[in-house]
Amino acid sequence: MSLVDLHIHTTISDGRLSPGEVVALAAERGVRIMAVTDHDTVDGIPFALEAAKKFPSLKVIPGVEISTDVARGEVHVLGYFVDCRNPDLLKFLLKLHNSREIRARKMVAKLADMGFPVKWTHVVSLAGEGSIGRPHIAQAMLEEGLISSFREAFNKYIGRDGPAYVEREKLTPVEVVVLLDSLGYLPVLAHPANIDNLGTLLEELKDAGLVGMEAYYGDYSHRVVQDLIDVADRYGLIPCGGSDFHGLADIGVGAELGSVDVPIESAERLIALADERVYTKK
């Protein structure tokens, strides 16, 4: 198990374990530095930080993962060392939260028109207090017997090319990186291996304030990891990474917490940069 995992989700977005449970699991597996990075919400951070008080050897980095759009797909941007009480950040994330709900309602309506009457109340119950996402719709479809596997929902119905897919409100990665940087946080590009024209995008994001990109991630092969490390070095970015843990590895979503071999130096570089920004503000 790795000492570092910088990409972890909880029940506050679309994970299976609560923030407290995730922290306890990380400590049990010997993780020393972890980041809670729920989708478009920071509501789980206070719970994770409180839980971490029981484990002095574990450092929890408060983070967020924000979904954005490019010409041929989605790009996700991670923000590290965020302040979960910042009114400007909260206002921005509330807008995303409301947009997610509207989008999910439209997808559920489309599915009903196709003969898959997913119960909206079921989707909401699966999301709990967190942001509603496509995984909640997929899980509801599975539990209601409308599909035979979690992946089937994405492959046939609610994936980007599926008949029930609904576009999000458009938000570019540059806009998100600029916002995170302006608030003093550390923007990092998530799982970049399949991004088209990655070099061009990195040039734009670097100018906007990007400080790192994931190289160590999920099931990336050694060759892919090394290629991404080389790209990160070329653009002066910190090579970061993590499991993208959702607690759903048994159905093919994300890897196990702590299973990705992220060098502790990557986390230490992020921490040093965050400390430097705090010092500069004083």
Secondary structure, DSSP 8 states (H G I E B T S, - for coil): --SEEEEE--TTTT-SS-HHHHHHHHHHTT-SEEEE--BT--TTHHHHHHHHTT-TT-EEEEEEEEEEEETTEEEEEEEES--TT-HHHHHHHHHHHHHHHHHHHHHHHHHHHTT----HHHHHHHHTTS---HHHHHHHHHHTTS-SSHHHIIIIIISTTSTT--------HHHHHHHHHHTT-EEEE-S-TT-TTHHHHHHHHHHHT--EEEEEETT--HHHHHHHHHHHHHTT-EEEEE--B-SBGGGTBS--TT-S---HHHHHHHHHHHHHHHHHH-
